[in-house]
């Protein structure tokens, strides 16, 4: 599960790329999020660690490659009632 800042940044990156077909620059990303480049860098590293993005050149934000542009849902397995196994 992503934190709010991570989710917001991931959605901004995804929507920006789908609209302009390029990744934003530091100043554009800073303007849209209200965060400094250091804060953005930490969030991007966290997203990379969680395998939502691939970030090869850590000095440039436009080198980010999207792996998944939305938050993954956790799979929940509901237990079957015991009567299921005995009635069928």
C-alpha distances in whole Angstrom, upper triangle without the diagonal:
4,7,10,12,10,9,13,14,13,14,17,18,18,20,22,23,23,26,28,27,26,24,24,26,25,27,26,22,23,25,23,20,22,21,23,23,22,19,18,19,17,14,15,15,12,11,14,13,10,12,11,15,18,20,23,26,24,27,26,23,25,24,21,20,17,16,13,14,11,7,7,8,8,12,13,17,19,22,26,29,31,34,32,34,37,38,37
4,6,8,6,6,9,10,10,12,14,15,15,17,19,20,21,23,25,25,24,21,21,23,22,24,22,19,20,22,19,16,19,17,20,20,19,16,15,16,14,11,12,13,9,9,12,12,9,11,10,13,16,18,21,23,21,24,23,20,22,22,18,18,16,15,13,12,10,7,9,10,11,15,17,21,23,26,29,32,35,37,36,37,41,41,41
4,6,5,6,9,10,11,12,14,15,16,18,20,21,23,24,26,26,25,21,21,22,21,22,21,18,18,20,17,14,16,15,17,18,17,14,13,15,13,10,12,13,10,10,14,13,11,14,13,15,18,19,23,24,21,23,23,20,22,23,19,20,18,18,16,15,13,10,12,14,14,18,20,23,26,29,32,34,37,40,38,40,43,44,44
4,5,5,6,9,10,11,12,14,15,16,18,20,21,22,24,25,23,20,20,21,20,21,19,16,16,17,15,12,14,13,16,17,17,13,13,15,14,10,13,15,12,12,16,16,14,17,14,16,20,20,24,25,22,24,23,20,22,23,20,20,18,19,16,14,13,11,14,15,17,20,22,26,27,31,34,36,39,42,40,42,45,46,45
4,6,5,6,9,10,11,12,14,15,16,18,20,21,22,23,21,18,17,18,16,17,16,13,13,14,12,9,11,10,13,14,13,10,9,12,10,7,10,12,10,10,14,15,14,16,14,15,18,18,21,21,19,20,19,16,19,20,17,18,17,18,16,14,13,12,15,17,19,23,25,28,31,34,37,40,43,45,43,45,48,49,48
4,5,5,6,9,10,11,12,14,15,16,18,20,21,21,19,16,16,17,16,18,17,13,14,16,14,11,13,12,14,14,14,11,9,11,10,6,8,10,8,7,10,12,10,12,10,11,14,15,18,19,17,19,18,15,17,18,14,15,13,14,13,11,11,10,13,15,17,20,23,26,29,32,35,38,41,43,41,43,46,47,46
4,6,5,6,9,10,11,12,14,15,16,18,20,20,19,16,16,18,18,19,17,14,15,17,14,11,15,14,17,17,17,14,12,14,13,10,11,13,11,9,13,14,12,13,10,12,16,17,20,22,20,22,20,17,18,19,16,16,13,14,11,9,8,7,11,13,15,19,21,25,27,30,33,36,39,41,39,41,44,45,44
4,5,5,6,9,10,11,12,14,15,16,18,19,18,15,14,16,15,16,14,11,12,13,10,8,11,11,15,15,16,13,11,14,14,10,11,14,13,11,15,16,15,16,13,14,17,17,21,22,20,21,19,16,17,19,16,16,14,16,14,11,10,10,14,16,19,22,24,28,30,34,37,39,43,44,43,44,48,48,47
4,5,5,6,9,10,10,12,14,15,16,17,15,12,11,13,12,14,12,8,10,12,9,7,11,10,13,12,14,11,8,11,11,8,8,12,11,9,12,14,14,14,11,11,14,14,18,18,16,17,16,12,14,15,12,13,12,14,12,10,10,11,15,18,20,24,26,30,32,36,39,41,45,47,45,46,50,50,49
4,5,5,6,9,10,11,12,14,15,15,14,11,12,14,14,16,14,11,13,15,12,11,15,14,16,15,16,14,11,13,13,9,9,12,11,8,11,13,12,11,8,9,12,13,17,18,16,18,16,13,13,14,11,11,9,10,9,6,7,8,12,15,18,21,24,27,30,33,36,39,42,44,42,43,47,47,46
4,5,5,6,8,10,10,12,14,14,14,12,12,15,16,17,14,12,14,15,11,11,15,15,18,17,19,16,14,16,16,13,12,16,15,12,14,17,15,15,11,12,15,16,20,21,20,21,19,15,15,17,13,13,11,12,10,7,7,9,13,15,18,21,24,28,30,34,36,39,42,44,42,44,47,47,46
4,5,5,6,8,10,10,12,13,12,10,9,12,13,13,10,8,11,11,8,8,12,13,15,15,17,15,12,14,16,13,12,16,15,13,15,18,17,17,13,13,16,16,19,19,18,19,16,13,13,15,13,13,11,14,13,9,10,13,16,19,22,25,28,31,34,37,40,43,46,48,46,47,51,51,50
4,6,5,6,9,10,10,11,9,7,7,10,12,13,11,8,12,13,10,11,14,14,16,15,17,15,12,13,15,12,10,14,14,11,13,16,16,14,11,10,12,12,16,16,16,16,14,10,10,12,9,10,8,11,11,8,10,13,16,19,22,25,28,32,34,38,40,43,47,48,46,48,51,51,50
4,6,5,6,9,10,10,10,9,10,14,15,17,14,12,15,16,13,14,17,18,20,18,20,19,15,17,18,15,13,16,16,13,14,17,16,14,11,10,13,14,17,18,18,20,17,13,12,13,11,10,7,10,9,5,8,11,14,17,21,23,26,30,32,36,38,41,44,46,44,45,49,49,47
4,5,5,6,9,9,10,10,10,14,16,17,13,12,15,15,12,13,17,18,20,19,22,20,17,19,20,17,16,19,19,16,18,21,19,18,14,14,17,17,20,21,21,22,19,15,14,16,14,13,11,14,12,9,10,14,17,19,23,26,28,32,34,38,40,43,46,48,45,47,50,50,49
4,6,5,6,7,7,7,7,11,13,13,10,10,13,13,10,12,16,17,18,17,20,19,16,17,20,17,15,19,19,17,18,21,21,19,16,14,16,16,19,19,19,19,16,13,11,14,12,13,11,15,14,11,13,17,20,23,26,29,32,35,37,41,43,46,50,51,49,50,54,54,52
4,5,5,5,5,5,8,11,14,15,12,12,16,16,14,15,19,19,20,19,22,21,17,18,20,18,15,19,20,16,17,21,20,18,15,13,14,15,17,18,18,19,15,12,10,12,10,10,9,12,12,10,13,17,19,22,26,28,31,35,37,41,43,46,49,51,48,50,53,53,51
4,6,6,8,9,11,15,18,19,15,15,19,18,16,18,21,22,24,22,25,24,20,21,23,21,18,22,22,19,19,23,22,19,16,15,17,18,20,21,22,22,19,16,14,15,14,12,11,14,13,10,13,17,19,22,25,28,31,34,36,40,42,45,48,49,47,48,52,51,50
4,6,8,10,11,14,17,17,14,14,18,17,14,17,20,22,23,22,25,24,21,22,25,22,20,24,24,21,22,26,25,23,19,18,20,20,22,23,23,23,20,17,15,17,16,15,14,17,16,13,16,19,22,25,28,31,34,37,39,43,45,48,51,52,50,51,55,54,53
4,5,8,9,12,15,16,12,13,17,16,15,17,20,21,22,21,24,24,20,22,24,22,20,23,24,21,22,26,25,23,20,18,19,19,21,21,21,21,17,15,12,15,14,14,14,18,18,15,18,22,24,27,31,33,36,39,42,45,47,51,54,55,53,54,58,57,56
4,7,10,13,16,17,14,15,19,19,17,19,22,23,24,22,25,24,21,21,24,22,19,22,23,20,20,24,24,21,18,16,17,17,18,19,20,20,16,14,11,13,12,12,12,15,16,14,17,21,23,26,30,32,35,38,41,44,46,50,53,54,51,53,56,56,54
4,7,9,13,14,12,12,16,16,15,17,20,20,21,19,21,21,18,18,21,19,16,19,21,18,18,22,22,20,17,14,15,14,16,15,17,16,13,11,7,9,10,10,11,15,16,14,18,21,23,27,30,32,36,39,41,45,47,50,53,55,52,54,57,57,55
4,7,10,12,10,9,13,14,13,14,17,17,17,15,18,18,14,14,17,16,13,16,18,15,15,19,19,17,15,12,12,12,13,13,14,14,10,7,5,7,7,8,10,13,14,13,16,19,22,25,28,31,34,37,40,43,46,49,52,54,51,53,56,56,55
4,7,8,6,6,10,10,10,12,14,14,14,13,16,16,12,13,16,15,13,16,18,16,17,20,21,19,17,14,15,13,15,14,14,13,10,7,6,9,9,12,12,16,17,15,18,20,23,26,29,32,35,39,41,45,48,51,54,56,53,55,58,58,57
4,6,5,6,9,10,11,12,14,13,13,10,14,15,11,12,16,15,13,16,19,17,18,21,22,21,19,16,16,14,15,13,13,11,8,6,6,10,10,13,15,19,20,18,21,23,26,29,32,35,38,41,44,47,50,53,56,58,56,57,61,61,60
4,6,5,6,8,10,11,11,10,9,7,10,11,9,10,13,13,12,15,17,16,17,20,21,21,19,16,17,14,15,13,12,10,8,6,8,11,12,15,16,20,21,19,21,23,26,29,31,35,38,41,44,47,50,53,56,58,56,58,61,62,60
4,5,5,6,9,10,10,10,9,8,12,13,11,13,16,16,15,18,20,19,20,23,24,24,22,19,20,18,19,17,15,13,11,10,11,15,15,18,19,23,23,21,23,25,28,31,34,37,40,43,46,49,52,55,58,60,58,60,63,64,63
4,5,5,6,9,10,11,11,11,14,14,12,14,17,16,15,18,20,19,20,23,24,23,20,18,19,17,20,18,17,15,12,10,11,14,14,17,17,21,21,18,21,23,26,29,32,35,38,41,44,47,50,53,56,58,56,58,61,61,60
4,5,5,6,8,8,9,9,12,11,8,11,13,12,11,15,16,15,17,20,20,20,17,15,17,15,18,16,15,14,12,9,10,13,12,15,15,19,18,16,18,19,23,26,28,32,35,38,41,44,47,50,53,55,53,54,58,58,57
4,6,5,5,5,6,7,10,9,8,11,13,12,13,16,17,17,18,21,22,22,20,18,19,17,20,18,16,15,13,11,13,16,15,18,19,22,21,19,20,22,25,28,30,34,36,40,42,46,49,51,54,57,55,56,60,60,59
4,6,5,8,9,10,14,13,11,14,17,15,16,19,20,19,21,24,24,25,22,21,22,20,23,21,19,18,16,14,15,18,18,20,20,24,23,20,21,23,27,29,32,35,38,41,43,47,50,52,56,58,56,58,61,61,60
4,6,8,11,12,15,13,11,15,16,14,15,18,19,18,20,23,22,23,20,19,21,20,23,21,20,19,17,14,15,18,17,19,18,21,20,17,18,20,23,26,29,32,34,38,40,44,46,49,52,54,52,54,58,58,57
4,5,9,10,12,10,9,12,13,11,13,16,16,15,18,20,20,21,18,18,20,19,22,21,19,18,17,14,16,18,17,19,18,21,20,17,17,18,22,24,27,30,32,36,38,42,44,47,50,52,51,52,56,56,55
4,7,10,12,10,9,13,14,13,15,18,18,18,21,23,23,24,21,21,23,21,24,23,20,19,18,16,18,21,19,22,21,24,23,20,21,21,25,27,29,33,35,39,41,44,47,50,53,55,53,55,59,59,58
4,7,8,6,6,10,11,10,12,15,15,16,18,20,20,22,20,19,21,19,21,20,17,16,16,14,17,19,18,20,20,23,22,20,21,21,24,27,28,32,34,38,40,43,47,49,52,55,53,55,58,59,58
4,5,5,6,9,10,11,12,14,16,17,18,20,21,22,21,20,21,18,20,18,15,14,14,13,16,18,17,21,21,24,24,22,23,23,26,29,31,34,37,40,43,46,49,52,55,57,56,57,60,61,60
4,5,5,6,9,10,10,12,14,15,16,18,20,20,19,17,18,15,17,15,11,10,11,10,13,15,14,18,19,22,22,21,22,23,26,29,30,34,37,40,43,46,49,52,55,57,55,57,60,61,60
4,5,5,6,9,10,11,13,14,15,17,19,20,19,18,18,15,17,15,11,11,12,12,15,16,16,19,20,22,23,22,23,23,26,28,30,33,36,39,42,45,48,51,54,56,55,56,59,60,59
4,5,5,6,9,10,11,13,14,15,17,18,17,17,18,16,18,17,13,14,14,13,16,17,16,19,19,21,21,20,20,20,23,26,27,30,33,36,39,42,45,48,51,53,52,53,56,57,57
4,5,5,6,9,10,10,12,14,15,16,15,13,15,13,15,14,11,12,12,9,13,14,12,15,16,18,18,17,18,18,21,24,26,29,32,35,38,41,44,47,50,52,50,52,55,56,55
4,5,5,6,9,10,10,12,14,15,14,13,13,10,13,12,8,9,10,8,12,13,11,15,15,17,18,18,19,19,22,25,26,29,32,36,38,41,45,48,50,53,51,52,55,56,56
4,5,5,6,9,10,11,12,14,14,13,14,12,15,14,11,12,13,12,15,16,14,16,17,18,18,18,19,18,20,23,24,27,30,33,36,39,42,45,48,50,49,50,53,54,53
4,5,5,6,9,10,11,12,11,11,13,12,15,15,12,14,14,12,15,15,13,15,14,15,15,15,15,15,17,20,21,25,27,31,33,36,40,42,45,48,46,47,51,52,51
4,5,5,6,9,10,10,9,8,9,8,11,12,9,11,11,9,12,11,9,11,11,13,13,13,14,14,17,20,21,25,28,31,34,37,40,43,46,48,46,47,51,52,51
4,5,5,6,9,10,10,9,9,8,11,11,9,12,13,11,14,13,11,13,13,14,15,15,16,16,18,21,22,25,28,31,34,37,40,43,45,48,46,47,50,52,51
4,5,5,6,9,9,9,11,11,14,15,13,15,16,14,17,16,13,14,14,14,14,14,15,13,15,18,18,22,24,27,30,33,37,40,42,45,43,44,47,48,48
4,5,5,6,5,6,8,9,13,15,13,16,15,13,15,14,11,11,10,10,10,11,11,11,12,15,17,20,23,26,29,32,35,38,41,43,41,42,46,47,46
4,5,5,6,5,6,7,10,12,11,14,14,12,14,12,9,10,10,9,11,12,14,13,14,18,19,21,25,28,31,34,37,40,42,45,43,43,47,48,47
4,5,8,8,9,10,12,15,13,17,17,16,18,16,13,13,13,12,13,15,15,14,14,17,17,20,23,26,29,32,35,38,40,43,41,42,45,47,45
4,6,8,10,12,15,17,16,19,19,17,19,17,14,14,12,10,10,12,12,11,10,13,14,17,20,22,26,28,32,35,37,40,38,38,42,43,42
4,5,7,10,13,16,15,19,18,16,17,15,12,11,9,7,8,11,12,11,11,14,15,17,21,23,27,30,32,36,38,41,38,39,43,44,42
4,7,10,13,16,15,18,17,14,15,14,10,9,7,5,5,7,8,8,9,13,15,17,21,24,27,30,33,36,39,41,39,40,43,44,43
4,6,10,12,12,15,14,11,12,10,7,6,5,5,7,8,11,12,13,17,18,21,25,27,31,34,37,40,42,45,42,43,47,48,46
4,6,9,10,13,12,11,11,8,6,5,6,7,10,12,14,15,16,20,21,24,27,30,34,36,39,43,45,47,45,45,49,50,48
4,6,6,9,9,8,9,6,5,6,9,10,13,14,17,18,19,23,24,27,30,33,37,39,42,46,48,51,48,49,52,53,52
4,6,9,9,9,10,6,7,8,12,13,16,17,20,21,22,26,27,30,33,36,40,42,45,49,51,53,51,51,55,56,54
4,6,6,8,9,6,8,10,14,16,19,19,22,24,25,29,30,33,36,39,43,45,48,52,54,56,54,54,58,59,58
4,6,7,10,8,9,12,15,16,19,19,22,23,24,28,29,32,35,38,42,44,47,51,53,56,54,54,58,59,57
4,7,9,9,10,14,17,19,21,21,24,25,27,31,32,35,38,42,45,48,51,54,56,59,57,58,61,62,61
4,5,6,8,12,14,17,20,19,22,24,26,30,31,34,38,41,44,47,50,53,56,58,56,57,60,61,60
4,5,6,10,12,15,16,16,19,20,23,26,28,31,35,38,41,44,47,50,53,55,53,54,58,58,57
4,5,8,11,14,16,15,19,21,23,27,29,32,36,39,42,45,48,51,54,56,53,54,58,59,57
4,6,10,13,15,15,19,21,23,26,29,31,35,38,41,44,47,50,53,55,52,53,57,57,56
4,6,9,12,12,15,17,19,23,25,27,31,34,37,40,43,46,49,51,49,50,53,54,52
4,6,9,10,14,16,17,21,23,25,29,32,35,38,41,44,47,49,46,47,51,51,49
4,6,6,10,12,14,17,20,22,26,29,32,35,37,41,44,46,43,44,48,48,46
4,7,9,11,12,15,17,19,23,26,29,32,34,38,41,42,40,41,44,45,43
4,6,8,8,12,15,17,20,23,26,30,32,35,38,40,37,38,42,42,41
4,7,9,13,16,18,21,25,27,31,33,36,39,41,39,40,44,44,42
4,6,9,13,15,18,22,24,28,30,33,36,38,36,37,41,41,40
4,6,9,13,15,19,21,25,28,31,34,36,34,35,39,39,38
4,6,9,12,16,18,22,24,28,31,33,30,32,35,36,35
4,6,9,12,15,18,21,24,27,29,27,29,32,33,32
4,6,10,13,16,19,22,25,27,25,26,30,31,30
4,7,10,13,16,19,22,24,22,23,26,27,26
4,6,10,13,16,19,21,19,20,24,24,24
4,6,9,12,15,17,15,17,20,21,20
4,6,9,12,14,13,15,18,19,18
4,6,9,12,10,12,15,16,16
4,6,8,7,8,11,12,13
4,5,6,8,10,11,12
4,5,6,7,9,11
4,5,5,6,8
4,6,6,6
4,6,6
4,6
4
